[in-house]
Amino acid sequence: MFSRKTEAATMIAYKYVLTCATLLFLAACSQPDSNMTQNANPFFSESELYLQYPAYDLIEDAHFSPAFERGMEIQLEEIKAITSNTEPATFENTLIAMQRSGQMLSRVSRVFSGMTSAHTNETFESIRAEMAPKRAAHSDAIGLNPVLFERIKSVFDSRDSVAYDPESRRLIEETYKDFVRAGANLSADEKSSLMAFNAELASLQTSFSQNVLNEVNDKAIVVDSADELAGLTEDQIAKAAEAATARDMEGKFVIPLLNSSGQPVLGSLQNRALRERIYRTSISRGNSGGAYDNKENISRIARIRADRAKLLGFDNHAALGLSNQTAQTTQAVNERLATLAPPAVRNAKREAADLQRMIDSEGGNFDLAPWDWAFYTEKVRKDRFDFDASELKPYLEMNNVLENGVFYAAEMVFGITFKERTDLPVYQEDVRVWEVFDHDGSTLALFTGDFYARETKNGGAWMNAAVSQSGLMGSRPIIGNHQNIPKPLEGQPTLMTWSEVITMFHEFGHALHGMFSNVQYPRFSGTSVPRDFVEFPSQVNEMWASWPDVLEHYAVHYETGEPMPRALLNKIFDSAQFNQGFETTEYLAASLLDQAWHQRTSNELPTADEVLEFESEALAAAGVALDHISPRYRSTYFSHIIGGYSAGYYSYIWSEVLDADAVEWFKENGGMTRENGDRFRNELLSKGGSVDAMTLYRNFRGGDPDIKHLLNRRGLN
């Protein structure tokens, strides 16, 4: 406890630091163009479109910087109004006032984040680099404001004397924890150090993600002859030719890279030398020198995170990050991963032996290498199950999968319906919009789908919210799903892989979480839950992809309309556990690598020159360093852990324990019924973060999850 004299001195010192930081980032912002009037910038007021849908037809690149600047300025004014209030702190004049603040900044931030992820350009990247440290300083100006924290603490300390409803009480408690975790209890000097850490991290993280995107595009594979592409379909070859033409390489072929270590074409290409070139190029990203090398970035990011965690009173960054997750501790995460790694590796080694036997049976005079795994996996799959995964694609036309699969399952389970709208503007021509209606016919949300890959788009798949649901703000959700499905040639159907189908159902599980949100406060809306819980609802939604009634409804031949043959359906189910050793091991390797980076102190972390050695040693120590299997993401292009999943990539497997257990509940209780869907929605999906995550699960399930269902699913028991 500070004495009054010490507290006063600290306050003066901190106000000086805060004032300097605020003035620096505001002064650094360029002044808005004199022609940029309030009416001209669409972010300066709420969108007049349906449900405050962003006015993409009016938004120009030049609008973002002025909107960020003005948005930060307005929110600081709103915070100042709270801190200068002479009335005693109350829930209304402090917590509710905070929830209402920053609306304009939220508008521009959500749209900007969505567009830099899905359809970026050089201007956006320049703005992102410029704004990252300023936005970090802005967050610190609020999160480290001592007067604001004292008001929050006052409401927190007196919470037992007021009969708050459960969500309001949780808002008080979680806001208090947020501020403590952000450094509110630090001294003035410590806060100054923290702000410097946060500003540098913001810049480094932006640089890392920009390097990843730039090098994915820069290292696309150029092939001279169509003969080298044997094994690809005619459409894939034509698409590669089209990509080459777009790069002024007429007569050549370009194969773009995805962000993961493995590349889809490795399962089809017959040319082993080309497979090796693609694989080696893929895993070299960010770690082979050049303008986009990320070794220095990740080394510095990890060190700053470790130092920041120590400053905040934690042993390491993982301990800090896990303190508000359902796992809680590094020990719990390590134990879960250690439980799964040995059986996964055993299975992977058996699979490797099967692949080597296939190579030998064909007279191949070589040992299995990482670039052979996907190719020979398909051969073994076909030999063992008489099943070629490419046989599925004619039955998996994208629009059918979406409307007669994903949407159909949601209608059967939850009673919601969809109507496509073409009257709302989009940020890119391939984006589509649907209005979503609840079971009573009322509008529930708007849903946008952006499914095709392009060079201006990040790799992977994700969900985002352009507008989040909130009773306090009177807002209904606008939710988007994004994938990276290769766009076919003009006039050709979009035929999906089974993996892409699963991903579409998965991401729509996130969308349902956002659309079904029914909370009062923005702090708890939709997917605002712990990282190791957020994947659970989306993974549950994957089950409907292979649910017989759903699969039969969407899996029809794109030309004839004939349903997928029952024999082919059975092959999907029969081969469900096939290659799970590989898939689990490559995932666990990435998860363990994430923990290795974030469970170290600063002086235990590598320099830029030691990054690859550190990675190898970490994988070996965890028992997952297999010659044939790289981590799903290597350190220098592991975008998840540079973004929101730092020390949290384990979340997918952690959530899958809940998912596998919940799927068993659905099966035990009649499967695809409205009663089951309503229970899942009402007890869990609608609550967002307004209730403790594991309490939500227990309320839905009636008990704790059993890991045996996950082990059975993956064949690891």
C-alpha positions in Angstrom: 0.0 0.0 0.0 1.4 3.4 -1.0 1.6 6.2 1.6 -0.4 9.3 0.6 2.9 11.2 0.0 4.3 8.3 -2.2 1.0 7.9 -3.9 0.9 11.6 -4.8 4.5 11.6 -6.1 3.7 8.5 -8.2 0.6 10.2 -9.6 2.5 13.3 -10.6 5.3 11.2 -12.2 2.8 8.9 -14.0 0.7 11.9 -15.2 3.9 13.3 -16.7 4.6 10.0 -18.5 1.1 9.6 -19.6 0.9 13.2 -20.9 4.2 12.8 -22.8 3.0 9.5 -24.3 -0.3 10.9 -25.3 1.2 14.1 -26.8 3.8 12.1 -28.7 1.4 9.8 -30.4 -1.1 12.6 -31.2 1.6 14.9 -32.4 3.0 12.2 -34.6 -0.3 11.7 -36.3 -0.6 13.8 -39.5 -3.4 16.3 -39.6 -6.5 15.3 -41.5 -6.8 16.7 -45.0 -8.6 20.0 -45.0 -11.1 18.5 -47.3 -11.8 15.6 -45.0 -14.9 17.0 -43.4 -16.9 15.1 -40.8 -19.6 14.3 -43.4 -17.0 13.1 -46.0 -15.5 10.4 -43.7 -17.9 7.5 -43.3 -16.3 6.5 -40.0 -17.1 9.8 -38.3 -20.7 8.6 -37.8 -22.6 5.4 -37.5 -23.3 3.7 -40.9 -26.8 4.3 -42.1 -26.9 1.0 -43.8 -28.9 -2.0 -42.4 -27.7 -3.0 -38.9 -24.9 -0.5 -39.2 -23.3 -2.5 -42.0 -20.0 -0.8 -43.1 -20.4 1.5 -46.1 -17.7 -0.1 -48.2 -18.8 1.8 -51.3 -18.0 5.1 -49.5 -14.9 4.0 -47.6 -11.6 5.1 -49.2 -8.0 4.4 -48.1 -7.6 8.0 -47.2 -10.4 7.8 -44.6 -8.6 5.4 -42.2 -5.8 7.5 -40.7 -8.0 10.5 -39.9 -10.6 8.1 -38.4 -8.1 6.4 -36.2 -6.7 9.8 -35.1 -10.1 11.2 -34.3 -11.4 8.0 -32.8 -8.5 7.9 -30.3 -8.9 11.5 -29.5 -12.6 11.1 -28.8 -12.1 8.1 -26.6 -9.5 9.9 -24.5 -12.0 12.7 -24.1 -14.6 10.2 -23.0 -12.2 8.6 -20.5 -11.3 12.1 -19.2 -15.0 12.7 -18.6 -15.1 9.6 -16.4 -11.9 10.4 -14.5 -12.8 14.1 -13.9 -16.3 13.2 -12.6 -16.4 14.6 -9.0 -19.2 12.1 -8.0 -18.1 8.9 -6.3 -17.4 6.1 -8.7 -20.4 3.9 -9.5 -21.2 1.1 -11.9 -23.1 3.5 -14.2 -20.7 6.5 -14.2 -17.5 4.3 -14.6 -18.1 0.8 -15.9 -21.0 1.5 -18.2 -19.4 4.8 -19.3 -16.3 2.8 -20.3 -18.4 0.3 -22.2 -19.9 3.1 -24.2 -16.6 4.8 -25.0 -14.6 4.4 -28.1 -17.4 3.6 -30.6 -15.9 5.5 -33.4 -12.5 3.9 -32.8 -14.1 0.5 -32.7 -15.8 1.1 -36.1 -12.7 2.0 -37.9 -10.6 -0.7 -36.1 -13.0 -3.5 -37.1 -13.2 -2.5 -40.7 -9.4 -1.9 -41.0 -8.6 -5.2 -39.3 -11.0 -7.0 -41.6 -9.6 -5.4 -44.7 -5.9 -5.8 -43.8 -6.5 -9.5 -43.2 -8.7 -10.1 -46.3 -7.9 -7.5 -49.0 -4.9 -5.4 -48.1 -2.8 -3.1 -50.2 0.4 -1.0 -49.8 -1.5 1.9 -48.3 -3.1 -0.2 -45.7 0.2 -1.8 -44.8 1.8 1.6 -44.4 -1.1 2.8 -42.2 -0.9 -0.4 -40.2 2.8 0.1 -39.5 2.3 3.8 -38.7 -0.7 3.2 -36.4 0.5 0.1 -34.5 2.6 1.9 -31.9 0.1 4.8 -31.7 -2.7 2.4 -31.0 -0.6 0.6 -28.4 0.1 4.0 -26.7 -3.6 4.8 -26.8 -4.5 1.5 -25.1 -1.8 2.2 -22.5 -3.1 5.7 -21.9 -6.4 4.1 -20.8 -5.2 0.8 -19.3 -2.5 2.5 -17.2 -4.6 5.6 -16.1 -4.3 5.6 -12.3 -7.4 7.7 -11.7 -9.5 5.5 -13.9 -8.2 2.4 -12.2 -9.0 3.9 -8.7 -12.6 4.4 -9.8 -12.8 0.8 -11.1 -11.2 -0.5 -7.9 -13.7 1.5 -5.8 -16.6 -0.2 -7.6 -14.8 -3.6 -7.4 -14.1 -3.3 -3.7 -17.7 -2.4 -2.9 -19.4 -5.0 -5.2 -20.7 -7.1 -2.4 -22.7 -4.2 -1.0 -24.8 -3.9 -4.2 -27.3 -6.5 -5.6 -25.8 -6.6 -9.2 -27.2 -9.0 -11.7 -24.6 -11.8 -12.6 -23.5 -10.2 -15.9 -22.9 -6.8 -14.3 -21.0 -8.3 -11.4 -18.8 -10.2 -13.9 -18.2 -7.0 -15.8 -16.9 -5.4 -12.6 -14.6 -8.3 -11.8 -13.3 -8.9 -15.3 -12.6 -5.2 -15.9 -10.7 -5.0 -12.7 -8.6 -8.1 -13.7 -8.0 -6.7 -17.1 -6.5 -3.5 -15.7 -4.3 -5.4 -13.2 -3.1 -7.7 -16.0 -2.4 -4.5 -18.1 -0.2 -3.1 -15.4 -2.4 -0.8 -13.4 -0.7 -1.7 -10.1 2.8 -0.8 -11.4 4.8 2.2 -10.4 5.2 5.2 -12.6 8.7 4.0 -13.8 7.4 0.5 -14.4 4.5 1.8 -16.4 6.9 3.8 -18.5 8.9 0.6 -19.2 5.7 -1.2 -20.0 4.5 1.4 -22.5 7.9 1.2 -24.2 7.6 -2.6 -24.4 4.0 -2.4 -25.8 4.9 0.1 -28.4 7.9 -1.9 -29.7 5.9 -5.1 -29.7 3.2 -3.5 -31.8 5.7 -2.5 -34.4 7.5 -5.8 -34.4 4.3 -7.8 -34.6 3.2 -5.7 -37.6 6.5 -6.2 -39.3 6.4 -10.0 -38.7 2.9 -10.4 -40.2 3.8 -8.2 -43.2 6.9 -10.3 -43.8 4.9 -13.5 -43.7 2.4 -12.2 -46.3 5.1 -10.7 -48.5 7.2 -13.8 -48.6 4.3 -16.1 -49.2 3.8 -14.1 -52.4 7.5 -13.6 -53.2 8.3 -17.3 -52.9 5.5 -18.6 -55.1 6.9 -21.6 -57.1 7.6 -20.9 -60.8 7.6 -23.9 -63.0 8.8 -23.9 -66.6 6.9 -26.8 -68.1 3.5 -28.4 -67.8 5.2 -31.8 -67.9 6.6 -31.1 -64.4 3.0 -30.7 -63.1 1.9 -34.3 -63.8 -0.6 -35.4 -61.2 -2.4 -32.1 -61.0 -5.8 -31.7 -62.7 -6.2 -29.8 -65.9 -8.0 -27.1 -64.0 -5.1 -26.8 -61.5 -2.6 -26.6 -64.3 -4.7 -23.9 -66.1 -4.9 -22.0 -62.9 -1.2 -22.1 -62.5 -0.8 -20.8 -66.0 -3.2 -18.0 -65.3 -1.3 -17.1 -62.1 1.9 -16.9 -64.2 0.3 -14.7 -66.8 -0.8 -12.3 -64.0 2.8 -12.0 -63.0 3.9 -11.3 -66.6 5.4 -14.9 -67.0 3.5 -16.0 -70.0 4.2 -19.6 -70.8 5.2 -20.5 -67.3 3.3 -21.8 -64.3 3.0 -20.4 -60.8 2.0 -22.4 -57.7 1.2 -20.1 -54.8 2.2 -21.1 -51.2 -0.2 -21.3 -48.3 1.1 -20.3 -44.8 1.4 -23.8 -43.4 4.5 -25.9 -43.7 2.8 -28.5 -45.9 1.3 -27.5 -49.3 -1.8 -29.0 -50.8 -0.2 -29.8 -54.2 2.3 -32.2 -52.4 -0.3 -34.8 -52.3 -0.7 -34.9 -56.1 2.5 -33.9 -57.8 4.4 -36.9 -59.3 7.6 -35.0 -59.8 9.6 -35.7 -56.7 12.2 -33.0 -57.4 9.5 -30.4 -57.7 7.8 -31.7 -54.5 11.2 -31.2 -52.7 11.6 -27.7 -54.1 8.1 -26.7 -53.0 8.6 -28.2 -49.5 12.0 -26.7 -48.9 10.8 -23.3 -50.1 7.8 -23.5 -47.9 9.8 -24.2 -44.7 12.5 -21.6 -45.6 10.1 -18.7 -45.3 11.3 -16.0 -42.9 14.5 -17.9 -42.0 16.8 -17.8 -45.1 17.9 -14.1 -45.1 16.6 -11.3 -47.3 14.2 -8.5 -46.8 11.5 -10.7 -45.3 13.6 -12.6 -42.8 11.7 -12.9 -39.5 14.4 -14.4 -37.2 15.3 -11.1 -35.6 11.6 -10.2 -35.2 10.6 -13.4 -33.4 13.7 -13.4 -31.2 13.0 -9.8 -30.2 9.3 -10.3 -29.7 9.8 -13.3 -27.4 12.4 -11.4 -25.3 10.2 -8.4 -24.9 7.2 -10.6 -24.0 9.3 -12.4 -21.4 10.6 -9.1 -19.9 7.0 -7.6 -19.9 5.7 -10.7 -18.1 8.4 -10.4 -15.4 7.5 -6.7 -15.0 3.9 -7.7 -14.4 4.9 -10.3 -11.8 4.8 -13.5 -13.9 7.5 -16.1 -14.4 7.2 -15.9 -18.2 4.9 -14.9 -21.0 3.0 -18.2 -21.0 2.2 -17.9 -17.3 0.8 -14.4 -18.0 -1.2 -15.5 -21.0 -2.6 -18.6 -19.4 -3.7 -16.8 -16.2 -7.1 -15.9 -17.8 -7.5 -19.1 -19.8 -9.4 -22.2 -18.7 -6.1 -24.1 -18.5 -4.8 -21.5 -16.0 -1.2 -22.8 -15.7 1.7 -23.8 -17.8 1.8 -27.1 -15.9 -1.7 -28.0 -17.0 -0.9 -27.3 -20.6 2.4 -29.2 -20.5 0.7 -32.2 -18.9 -2.0 -32.3 -21.6 0.5 -32.0 -24.5 2.8 -34.6 -22.8 -0.1 -37.0 -22.5 -0.9 -36.7 -26.3 2.6 -36.6 -27.8 3.8 -40.2 -27.2 0.8 -42.0 -28.7 0.7 -39.4 -31.6 4.4 -40.0 -32.3 4.0 -43.8 -32.1 1.1 -43.7 -34.6 3.1 -41.4 -36.9 6.1 -43.8 -36.9 3.8 -46.6 -37.9 2.4 -44.5 -40.6 5.9 -43.6 -41.8 6.7 -47.3 -42.0 3.6 -47.9 -44.1 4.6 -45.2 -46.5 8.1 -46.5 -46.8 6.7 -50.0 -47.7 4.6 -48.3 -50.4 7.7 -46.6 -51.8 9.7 -49.9 -51.7 6.8 -51.8 -53.4 6.9 -49.4 -56.3 10.7 -49.8 -56.7 11.5 -46.4 -55.3 15.1 -46.3 -54.4 14.9 -43.7 -51.7 14.0 -43.1 -48.1 10.7 -41.4 -47.1 11.3 -37.6 -46.9 8.9 -34.9 -45.7 8.0 -33.9 -49.2 6.9 -37.5 -49.9 4.5 -37.8 -47.0 1.3 -36.4 -48.5 1.9 -38.0 -51.9 2.4 -41.5 -50.5 -0.3 -41.0 -47.9 -2.8 -40.8 -50.8 -1.4 -43.9 -52.4 -1.7 -45.9 -49.1 -5.2 -44.4 -48.5 -6.2 -45.7 -52.0 -4.6 -49.0 -51.5 -6.1 -49.6 -48.0 -9.6 -48.1 -48.4 -9.9 -48.1 -52.2 -10.3 -44.4 -51.7 -8.8 -41.5 -53.6 -9.6 -38.2 -51.9 -9.9 -36.5 -55.2 -13.0 -38.7 -55.9 -14.9 -36.5 -53.4 -14.4 -33.2 -55.2 -17.1 -33.5 -57.9 -19.6 -33.9 -55.0 -18.3 -31.0 -53.0 -19.3 -27.9 -55.1 -18.8 -24.9 -52.8 -22.2 -23.3 -53.1 -23.9 -26.7 -52.4 -21.7 -27.2 -49.4 -22.5 -23.8 -48.1 -26.2 -23.5 -48.7 -27.3 -27.2 -48.6 -24.7 -28.2 -46.0 -23.6 -25.5 -43.6 -26.8 -23.5 -43.7 -29.0 -26.6 -43.8 -27.4 -28.0 -40.7 -27.9 -24.7 -38.9 -31.5 -24.6 -40.0 -32.1 -28.2 -38.7 -30.3 -27.7 -35.4 -31.2 -24.1 -34.6 -34.2 -23.2 -36.8 -32.4 -20.3 -38.5 -32.8 -19.4 -42.2 -30.8 -17.4 -44.7 -31.6 -15.0 -47.6 -28.8 -13.7 -49.8 -28.7 -9.9 -50.2 -27.1 -8.2 -53.1 -28.0 -4.6 -52.1 -25.2 -4.2 -49.6 -21.8 -3.1 -50.7 -18.7 -5.4 -50.4 -15.0 -4.7 -50.1 -14.2 -7.2 -52.9 -16.3 -8.6 -55.7 -16.2 -12.2 -54.5 -17.7 -11.4 -51.1 -21.3 -12.4 -50.5 -23.8 -11.3 -47.9 -26.8 -13.1 -46.3 -29.4 -11.9 -43.8 -30.0 -14.5 -41.1 -33.4 -15.0 -39.6 -34.2 -16.5 -36.3 -36.6 -19.3 -35.8 -39.4 -16.8 -35.1 -38.7 -15.0 -38.4 -37.0 -12.0 -36.8 -33.6 -10.8 -38.1 -30.8 -12.3 -36.1 -27.7 -11.1 -38.0 -25.9 -10.4 -41.2 -23.4 -13.0 -42.4 -20.7 -12.4 -45.0 -18.7 -15.1 -46.8 -15.3 -14.4 -48.3 -14.1 -17.8 -49.4 -11.5 -17.4 -52.2 -7.7 -17.1 -51.9 -5.9 -14.1 -53.3 -2.5 -12.4 -53.0 -4.0 -9.6 -50.9 -5.3 -12.0 -48.3 -3.8 -13.6 -45.3 -3.4 -17.4 -45.3 -5.7 -19.7 -43.3 -9.3 -19.3 -42.3 -11.0 -17.1 -39.7 -14.1 -15.4 -38.4 -14.5 -11.7 -37.6 -17.2 -9.4 -36.5 -17.8 -6.1 -38.3 -20.4 -5.3 -35.6 -20.8 -7.2 -32.4 -24.0 -7.9 -30.5 -24.7 -5.9 -27.4 -27.9 -5.1 -25.5 -26.4 -2.0 -24.1 -25.5 -0.6 -27.5 -28.6 -2.0 -29.2 -26.5 -3.7 -31.9 -27.0 -6.9 -33.7 -24.1 -8.9 -35.1 -22.5 -8.7 -38.5 -20.2 -11.7 -38.8 -17.8 -12.7 -41.5 -16.2 -16.1 -42.4 -13.0 -16.2 -44.5 -11.2 -19.1 -46.2 -8.5 -19.5 -48.9 -10.1 -21.8 -51.4 -8.4 -21.6 -54.8 -10.7 -19.7 -57.2 -11.3 -21.7 -60.4 -11.1 -20.4 -63.9 -14.0 -18.3 -65.1 -17.1 -20.4 -65.7 -15.7 -23.4 -63.8 -17.3 -24.8 -60.6 -15.5 -24.4 -57.2 -14.9 -28.0 -56.2 -13.6 -28.3 -52.6 -11.4 -30.8 -50.8 -12.8 -32.6 -47.8 -10.5 -30.5 -45.6 -11.9 -27.3 -47.0 -15.4 -28.6 -46.3 -14.5 -29.3 -42.6 -13.0 -25.8 -42.4 -16.2 -24.2 -43.7 -18.3 -25.9 -41.1 -15.6 -25.0 -38.5 -15.6 -21.3 -39.2 -19.4 -21.2 -39.3 -19.3 -22.6 -35.8 -17.5 -19.4 -34.8 -20.0 -17.4 -36.8 -22.9 -19.1 -34.8 -21.1 -18.2 -31.6 -21.1 -14.5 -32.7 -24.6 -14.5 -34.2 -26.3 -16.2 -31.2 -24.7 -13.8 -28.7 -27.3 -12.4 -26.3 -25.4 -10.4 -23.8 -25.7 -6.9 -22.4 -22.2 -5.6 -22.5 -19.7 -5.4 -25.4 -17.0 -6.8 -23.2 -18.7 -10.3 -23.3 -20.1 -10.4 -26.9 -19.9 -13.5 -29.0 -16.4 -15.1 -29.1 -15.1 -12.9 -26.3 -14.2 -16.0 -24.3 -10.8 -17.6 -23.3 -8.7 -18.6 -26.3 -8.7 -22.2 -25.1 -12.5 -22.2 -25.2 -13.2 -20.2 -28.3 -12.4 -23.1 -30.6 -14.8 -25.5 -28.9 -18.1 -24.4 -30.4 -16.5 -24.2 -33.9 -15.1 -27.7 -33.5 -18.5 -29.0 -32.4 -20.0 -27.6 -35.6 -17.6 -29.8 -37.7 -19.6 -32.9 -36.8 -22.5 -31.9 -39.1 -20.2 -32.1 -42.1 -20.2 -35.9 -41.9 -23.6 -36.3 -40.2 -25.4 -38.6 -42.7 -28.6 -36.5 -43.1 -26.5 -33.4 -43.8 -23.9 -35.0 -46.0 -26.5 -36.6 -48.2 -28.2 -33.2 -48.5 -25.2 -31.4 -49.9 -22.9 -34.1 -51.3 -24.3 -34.3 -54.9 -22.5 -34.3 -58.2 -22.1 -30.8 -59.5 -23.0 -31.8 -63.1 -25.6 -34.6 -62.7 -27.1 -33.9 -59.3 -26.6 -37.5 -58.4 -25.9 -38.1 -54.7 -22.5 -39.2 -53.6 -22.5 -43.0 -53.7 -23.0 -44.7 -50.4 -19.8 -46.7 -50.9 -17.9 -43.4 -51.2 -19.6 -42.0 -48.1 -18.6 -45.1 -46.2 -15.0 -44.6 -47.3 -15.0 -41.2 -45.6 -16.1 -42.7 -42.3 -13.9 -45.8 -42.6 -10.8 -43.7 -43.2 -11.6 -41.1 -40.5 -8.6 -42.1 -38.3 -6.2 -42.5 -41.2 -3.1 -40.4 -41.0 -4.1 -39.1 -37.5 -0.6 -39.8 -36.2 0.9 -37.3 -38.7 -1.9 -34.7 -38.3 -1.7 -34.9 -34.5 2.1 -34.8 -34.4 2.5 -31.8 -36.7 -0.1 -29.9 -34.7 1.5 -30.9 -31.3 4.9 -29.9 -32.6 3.7 -26.4 -33.4 1.9 -26.2 -30.0 5.0 -27.3 -28.1 7.1 -24.9 -30.1 4.8 -22.1 -29.1 5.2 -23.1 -25.4 9.0 -23.3 -25.9 9.1 -19.7 -27.1 6.9 -18.4 -24.3 7.9 -20.5 -21.2 11.4 -19.1 -21.2 12.8 -16.1 -19.4 14.5 -13.4 -21.6 18.0 -14.7 -21.0 17.0 -18.2 -22.0 15.8 -17.2 -25.4 17.8 -17.3 -28.6 19.3 -14.5 -30.6 18.3 -14.2 -34.2 21.2 -16.4 -35.3 20.1 -19.1 -32.8 16.4 -19.3 -33.8 16.6 -22.4 -35.9 18.9 -24.2 -33.4 16.5 -23.3 -30.6 13.6 -24.6 -32.6 15.3 -28.0 -33.3 16.3 -28.4 -29.6 12.8 -27.6 -28.4 11.2 -30.2 -30.6 13.8 -32.8 -29.6 13.3 -32.1 -25.9 9.5 -32.5 -26.4 9.9 -35.8 -28.2 8.3 -34.7 -31.4 11.4 -34.1 -33.6 10.6 -36.6 -36.4 12.7 -36.5 -39.6 9.5 -36.8 -41.8 7.2 -34.3 -40.0 7.8 -30.6 -39.6 5.6 -28.5 -37.2 2.5 -27.2 -38.9 4.1 -23.8 -38.7 7.8 -23.1 -38.1 8.7 -20.2 -35.9 9.4 -17.6 -38.6 5.9 -17.9 -40.2 3.9 -18.9 -37.2 1.5 -16.0 -37.4 -0.9 -17.5 -34.8 1.6 -17.0 -32.0 2.6 -13.5 -33.1 -1.0 -12.6 -33.0 -3.7 -13.6 -30.5 -2.6 -17.2 -29.9 0.8 -16.5 -28.2 1.2 -19.3 -25.7 -2.2 -20.4 -26.8 -1.9 -22.6 -29.9 -2.5 -25.5 -27.6 -6.1 -24.2 -27.5 -7.2 -26.3 -30.5 -6.5 -29.6 -28.8 -7.6 -28.3 -25.4 -10.9 -27.3 -27.0 -11.2 -30.6 -28.9 -11.4 -32.5 -25.6 -14.6 -30.5 -24.9 -15.7 -30.9 -28.5 -15.3 -34.7 -28.6 -17.1 -35.0 -25.3 -19.9 -32.7 -26.5 -20.4 -34.6 -29.7 -20.9 -37.7 -27.6 -23.6 -35.8 -25.7 -25.4 -35.0 -28.9 -25.2 -38.6 -30.0 -26.5 -39.9 -26.6 -29.4 -37.4 -26.7 -30.8 -38.0 -30.2 -28.3 -36.1 -32.4 -29.6 -33.5 -34.8 -32.7 -32.2 -33.0 -34.0 -28.7 -32.3 -34.1 -29.5 -28.6 -30.4 -30.3 -28.5 -29.6 -27.2 -30.6 -31.7 -25.0 -28.4 -29.9 -26.3 -25.3 -26.5 -25.7 -26.9 -27.5 -22.2 -27.9 -29.2 -21.2 -24.7 -26.8 -22.7 -22.2 -23.6 -21.9 -24.0 -23.5 -20.1 -27.4 -25.7 -17.2 -26.4 -23.7 -16.4 -23.2 -20.5 -15.3 -24.8 -18.0 -14.4 -22.1 -20.7 -13.4 -19.6 -20.2 -16.6 -17.5 -17.1 -18.5 -16.7 -16.3 -20.8 -19.7 -16.1 -24.1 -17.9 -19.2 -23.3 -15.9 -21.0 -22.8 -19.2 -19.7 -26.2 -20.4 -20.8 -28.0 -17.2 -24.2 -26.3 -17.4 -24.6 -27.6 -20.9 -23.0 -31.1 -20.5 -24.0 -31.8 -16.9 -20.4 -32.6 -15.9 -16.8 -32.4 -16.7 -15.4 -33.6 -20.1 -13.8 -37.0 -20.5 -10.6 -37.1 -22.6 -11.2 -40.6 -23.7 -13.6 -39.4 -26.4 -10.8 -37.4 -28.0 -8.4 -40.3 -27.8 -10.9 -42.6 -29.4 -11.6 -40.1 -32.2 -8.0 -39.7 -33.1 -7.1 -43.4 -32.7 -4.6 -42.6 -29.9 -6.0 -44.8 -27.2 
